[in-house]
Amino acid sequence: MSLSTAFTGFAVAGALLGLGTAMVYPTLLSVVADVAEPWWRASALGTYRFWRDLGYAAGAVLAGLTADWLGVPAAMQVVASLTFGSGLVVALRMRETLHARVPITLVA
């Protein structure tokens, strides 16, 4: 989006952003549900959604202030950097919860 100057570029980037969000959103909810203990799962999902929704509001303010001070391309780069950074934190901190299954061999 930050590299586009025409409506078509913004429309295509917006559609790709929507498609990516549609693919990621159920996965993020599944991850939270997977790592939360059963007795706290509903609260964990509520807590995740609270912080995610707060990020929409805070992100809009941050992007708006950045766009005012440095321009729209810089605001897009800040948003992209924060998104990349959060993904990096998850990649480094989260561990797989599904243990590898040992294949069963039948002895005749």
C-alpha positions as CSV (number, residue, x, y, z in Angstrom):
1,M,0.0,0.0,0.0
2,S,2.7,2.4,0.9
3,L,4.3,2.0,-2.6
4,S,1.1,2.7,-4.5
5,T,0.0,6.1,-5.8
6,A,-3.2,5.1,-7.7
7,F,-6.6,3.9,-6.6
8,T,-6.1,0.5,-8.2
9,G,-2.9,-0.2,-6.2
10,F,-4.8,0.7,-3.0
11,A,-7.7,-1.4,-3.9
12,V,-5.6,-4.5,-4.7
13,A,-3.5,-4.0,-1.6
14,G,-6.7,-3.6,0.5
15,A,-8.1,-6.8,-1.0
16,L,-4.9,-8.7,-0.3
17,L,-4.9,-7.3,3.3
18,G,-8.4,-8.5,3.8
19,L,-7.6,-11.9,2.4
20,G,-4.6,-12.2,4.6
21,T,-6.6,-11.2,7.7
22,A,-9.3,-13.8,6.8
23,M,-6.6,-16.5,6.7
24,V,-4.8,-15.4,9.9
25,Y,-7.6,-14.5,12.2
26,P,-9.0,-18.1,12.8
27,T,-5.5,-19.3,13.3
28,L,-4.7,-16.8,16.0
29,L,-7.8,-17.7,17.9
30,S,-6.9,-21.4,17.6
31,V,-3.4,-20.7,19.0
32,V,-4.8,-18.9,22.0
33,A,-7.3,-21.7,22.6
34,D,-4.6,-24.3,22.2
35,V,-2.1,-22.9,24.7
36,A,-4.7,-21.9,27.3
37,E,-5.7,-24.3,30.1
38,P,-9.2,-25.5,29.7
39,W,-10.4,-23.8,32.9
40,W,-9.1,-20.4,31.6
41,R,-9.7,-20.8,27.9
42,A,-12.8,-18.5,27.6
43,S,-11.0,-15.8,29.6
44,A,-7.9,-16.2,27.6
45,L,-9.8,-15.7,24.4
46,G,-11.5,-12.6,25.9
47,T,-8.2,-11.2,27.0
48,Y,-6.6,-11.8,23.6
49,R,-9.6,-10.1,21.9
50,F,-9.4,-7.2,24.3
51,W,-5.7,-6.5,23.5
52,R,-6.2,-7.1,19.8
53,D,-9.2,-4.7,19.6
54,L,-7.3,-2.1,21.7
55,G,-4.5,-2.5,19.1
56,Y,-6.9,-1.4,16.4
57,A,-7.6,1.9,18.2
58,A,-4.1,2.5,19.4
59,G,-2.7,1.5,15.9
60,A,-5.1,4.0,14.2
61,V,-3.9,6.8,16.5
62,L,-0.2,5.9,16.1
63,A,-0.6,5.6,12.3
64,G,-2.5,9.0,12.1
65,L,0.2,10.8,14.2
66,T,3.0,9.2,12.1
67,A,1.2,10.2,8.9
68,D,0.8,13.8,10.1
69,W,4.5,14.1,11.1
70,L,6.2,12.0,8.5
71,G,3.7,11.2,5.8
72,V,1.5,8.2,4.8
73,P,4.4,6.0,3.5
74,A,6.2,6.3,6.8
75,A,3.0,5.5,8.7
76,M,2.6,2.3,6.6
77,Q,6.2,1.4,7.3
78,V,5.7,1.8,11.0
79,V,2.7,-0.4,10.9
80,A,4.5,-3.0,8.8
81,S,7.5,-2.9,11.2
82,L,5.3,-3.4,14.3
83,T,3.5,-6.3,12.6
84,F,6.8,-7.9,11.7
85,G,8.1,-7.4,15.2
86,S,5.1,-9.0,16.8
87,G,5.5,-12.0,14.5
88,L,9.1,-12.2,15.4
89,V,8.3,-12.2,19.1
90,V,5.8,-15.0,18.6
91,A,8.2,-17.0,16.5
92,L,10.9,-16.8,19.2
93,R,8.7,-17.3,22.2
94,M,5.9,-19.7,21.3
95,R,6.5,-23.5,21.4
96,E,4.7,-26.3,19.6
97,T,2.1,-27.9,21.7
98,L,1.4,-30.9,19.5
99,H,3.9,-33.6,20.2
100,A,5.1,-35.8,17.4
101,R,3.3,-39.1,17.2
102,V,5.3,-42.2,17.1
103,P,4.0,-44.5,14.3
104,I,2.5,-47.8,15.6
105,T,4.1,-50.8,14.0
106,L,2.3,-54.1,14.0
107,V,4.3,-57.2,14.6
108,A,3.0,-60.4,13.1
